[in-house]
Amino acid sequence: MPRLYLGFDASTQGITATLVDPPAGRLVGRYALAYDEALPEYGAPRGVLPSADPAVGEAPPLMWVEALDRLLLRMRDEGAPLAEVRALSGSAQQHGSVFLGSGFPDALASLDPARSPADQLAPHLARERSPIWMDDSTGAECAEIRAALGGDAAVAALTGSAVFERFTGPQIRKIAKHEPEVYAQTARIALVSSFLASVLGGRPEPIDYGDGSGMNLMDIRRRAWSPEALAATAPDLARRLPPLVAPDTVLGRIAPALARRYGLRPNTALVAWSGDNPCSLVGAGLTRPGLAAISLGTSDTFFGLAEAFRPPAHGEGHVFCAPPGGFMPLLCFRNGSLARERVRDDHGLDWTGFEAALARRPAGNEGALMLPWFAPEIVPRGAPAGVRRAGLDPADAAANCRAVVEAQMMAMRLHGEALGLAPRAIYATGGASENASILHIMANVLGCPVHRFASTDSAAVGAALRAAHAWLANE
């Protein structure tokens, strides 16, 4: 019987599962669910709850649980070989925080396999909305943390990143300040990754180093919670945070009730979940310095593997702990697919039309330029929302399509060099990597070969490979 490994990716807009057979080098199956289509009752278009304040980015955490549950039930009903899975792990959007009440552990331990886990866990959330990576509403809290810890350079040297609005530490501080009753009722704070791992494990699970280093709370060199960062963030925070563990930690077995519900083996191993960026590093096969990946998703990310820790300069970019060991320098551009989709939709195109439009314009776009900041940008830091054009007719579909892609690739090169990302080869992943014209522009601008990763699901594949590595190392 084959030994299969299962990986999930709970992203901003949906959840994906991949089944892999590593010895055979085979992707056995891929399964996906979009929140918009499958769970409209949560009222979260593209996975984000509407808000009168454009700086607020939140999502319903029960939607992620419901999506995971429905996807596994669908896999079971479609005959996916779940009984052959030896271990599973997962990836999730980074920086999302889930505030849990004191009854959460008991609710996990008593899950009824005949009922939806989301329904059973609903009464045990201390807060029904989770701040996610798109939340920019914590500027005041960032300033306070920054001042307490000695400035952005000091915070980056300690945690791997300057203080960022979307990071978990400022999110926690905002809720502790402005919703003290919620903070008082919060017994545990989870990341999206550790929250979903807890559901599958039937017990509260820890946070791994990779996802933990995206919180402005972890001492990245010591791989431990920083007492100074915790004290600067919120009172009595240490007891609300779970332990930190290595990415290859086998947490135990999947909860028996859920093994029965989904048709998994009772002794299926559960490996620590991590963030989508560290999992993508593994899924893209970046096992040595000099290789990098560009993930073209809701946001665009540019990352690679480094042996030594180099704090990001100018408060831009991040360094996370890498699952293979060492460190992972990363740049995240908020206006990724969000910007490309906006240009596409503004000109009434589908993706085939978008690619054809790119091909109609020469490299350099005849000098027509765009700064495609449809939402406030992360890199460069603090760039306000607003599209700027120079020599570019807003009505010219081909010129605008070319302008948005060239602008994104030029930003990657300029900011990547400042973070030490100067790759000899790039592996492209994410939904837009299927567009050959975008990859052609990427290769020209960054000056190196670009290879399309065989699967666009690098985070889910990376999670499955992490599960295989951990299980085989502990067999």
C-alpha positions, 0 to 999 in steps of 0.5 A: 500500500502506498504511503501518502502524505496530505498537505493543506493550504488555508489561504486568503480566498480558499483552501487547497489540499494535496496528496503526495507520494514522495518516493514516487515523486508523484502528486496523487491528487489536488482538491480545492474549495473557494470560500466565496462559492462554498460558504457564502453564508459567512459574508466574506467576499474573497475571504475578507469581511466587509468593513466601513473602514478600509484599513480594517482587514478581518475574516471569520475564523469559523469559515476556515474550520468549515472550509477544512471540514467540507473539503475533507468530507468532499475528499472522503465522498469522492474516494480520495485515498485518505486511509493511505495517509501516514501524516498530514500538515498544513499551511495557512495565511500568515499574521491572522490571529484567533482569540479563544475562550477558556472552554476551547480545549474542552470543546476540542476534546469532546468533538462529536464526529456526527456534527460540524466542528465549526458549530461545536467550536462557535461558543468558544471564540472570545472574538468572532472576527480574526484580524488578518494580513490585510489589516492596516488599522494598527498604526498607533499600536505599531508606534507604541511598540516601536518606541518601547523597543527602541525603533524599527532597526532594533525590532528587526534585529530582534524579531526579523521584521520591523513593526508592521501593521498587519503583524500579530503583535500590533493586532493583539495590542489593539484588541487589548487596548480597545476591546479589553473585555475581549482580551480579558476573556481570551485564554489563548491566542492562536495563529490561523495555522495553529488554530486549524492544527488544533481542530484536527488534533483535538487539543490546543497545538503550538506555533512553529518557528516559521509562522511564529517569526511573523508576529513581532513577538519572537526572538528569531535568533533564540527561537523563543518568545521575547520577554521584551516584545511581549511586555511592549505588546500587551499585559499578561501576554505570555500565558495566552500564547502557546509554546513554540516548536520546530517545524518538523515536530510531530504533534501527535495523532489526529483526533479520533473523532475526526479520523472517523468523520473523514475516513483517516487512519486512527494513527494518522500523524499530525505535524506542526502547521506553519505559515504559507511563506515557509511552506512555499519555500519547501514546496518550491524546492529552495534547498540552497542559497542562490535559488529564489521563488516568486509567488504570484498570489493575492499578494506577491512574495519574493523569497529565498533561503539564507544560512545567516540572519541579516536584519532587513534594512529600511524597515522593509522586508522580513526574515523568517525561520526556514523549515529546512534550517537557516533563515528565509528573507522575504518581501511581500507586495500587497498589490499582487493579484489584487492589482492585476485583477483590477486592471483586468476587470477595468478593461473588461478582459479575462486572463486570456485577454490579459495575456494577449494584451501584454504581448501587444506592447514592447518591453519597456512599454514605450516609457509608460509607467504605473505605480499600481497601489490599488491598496496601501502598499507594504513595499515600499513601506507606507505607500498610500493607496492610489494609482499613479500613471506617467505617460500612460493613457488610462483607457489603453488596455494593453499599455495598462496591463503591461505597466502593472506587470512591469512595475511589479517586477521592477519593484521586486528587483530593486527591493530584493537586492536591498534584502540580499535576494539576487538569485541565479534562478527563480521558480515561479508559483501561484495562480498567475504563474500560468501566464507565460507573458508575466514570466517572460517579463519577470525573467527580463527584469530580474535578469535570470532564468525563470522556471514554472513550478510544476504545481501552483500549490507550492504551500500545500505541496510544501506542507505535505512534504513537511509532513513526510519529512517529519513522519519519516524522521520519526518512524 
